[in-house]
Amino acid sequence: MKLAQQTCTPCRGGVPPLTVSEAEALLPQAVGWRLLDSGSRLERRFPFQTFAAALVFVNRVGDLAETEGHHPDISFGWGYANIQFYTHKINGLHENDFIMATKVNALYADECAAA
C-alpha cells in the first residue's frame, strides 16, 4: 500500500529509528523531501505567492497533524513554509514521518490546484 493511503500508528518509543538505507528507500514516495542530520529528519520547503497562502497551508498541515496524531516542526513566512518531520520518541525517522510527508504533498497539490 502506498504511504499516502496509510494512517499513522502511534509510536510509543522502544523501536529503533529507520536506518539511512530504510529512509532512502521510502524517500521516492515523498517527492521533494530531503533527508537531514544523517538521515534522522525529513524536510521540505514549499513556495507560495503570499504570506496569506503560506498561512492557509500551514493551518491545513496543522489540522492534518491533529487528525493523524503526528506533528511536524513548522516555520513559515512571506512566500514559504518549511515542514520538518522526525519522531521525537525515537529521535529519528519512523514510517509515520513518510506517511505524513506524502499527505502534506497532497495538501500542497490541492493548494496549487485551487490557486
N, C-alpha and C positions, 0 to 999 in steps of 0.2 A: 504494500500500500504506500502511495506517495505521502511524503511528510505533510503536505498541506491538507490532507484529508484526515490526519490523525488529531487526537486530542492529547494535551499534556497530561501526564500522570504525575501525581505528587512524588517529589523526590525528598525523602526524609534523611538523606545522608547515608553514610555507610557503604556507598558504592563508589568505585573509582571513577574519576572523570574520564572522558573519552581520550584516547591517545591521539597524537597528532595524525597518525595514519587513519584512524577511525573518523576523525573530524574532516580530514581531507576527502575521504570517501563520500561524506554527506554534503560537502560544500557545493558540488554541481547542482544540487536541488535548491540551494539558497543563492540564486543568481544575484550577483552584485555585492555579495557579502565577502568579507575577508577575515582571515584568522589573525589575531593579535596575541602578543605576550606568549610566544612559543606554543600557540595553539590552545590557549586557555580562555580566550574570549573571541566573540564573533561581533563584527561591527559593519554598519553600512551608513553612508551619508546620503540623504535624499534631498535633491534640489527642489526649490519652489520659487514661484514668481513673486510671492509676497510673504510678509510676516503672518498675515491672517491665514493664508493657505497652510503654512507650516503648523500653525496653532491648531487648526482643524484636524490635520493629520495626527499630530501628537495626541490630541484628545481621543481620536479613534483608536490609536495604538493603546492608550491607557484603558479604554473600555474593553478592548480585546484582552489585554493583560489581566484585567479583573475577571473576565469570563473564564480564561484558561488557568488562572491561578499561577501565572509565571510572569514575572515583572522585569522589564529591561531598565537599564540606565538610559535616560533620555536627556539630550541637550538640544536646544534649538534657538534660532534667532531669525533675523530677516533673511529669507531665501534658503533656509536649510533646516534639516532635522537630522541629528545623529542618534542612531539607536544602537545600543550595545547589549548583548546578551552574554551571560555566563550564570552558572548555577552556584550561588553563594555557599550552599551547604556542602558542596564538594570542591569548592574553589577551582572550578574548571568547567568544561563543557559537558553537557548531557544532551541526549537526543531531543529533549524538550526545547533546548535553545534553537535547534534547527527547525523544529516544528513551528516555533514562533516566528523565526526569520521568514519562512515561506508564507506564513499567514500575513505578516507585515508587508511582504512584497505584493500580495493580493490586494491589500488595502491601498497601497500606493498606486497600483494599476487602476483601481476604481477611482481614486482621486484624479489621476491623469485623464481618464476617460470622461469624467464629469466636467473637467475644465474646458 
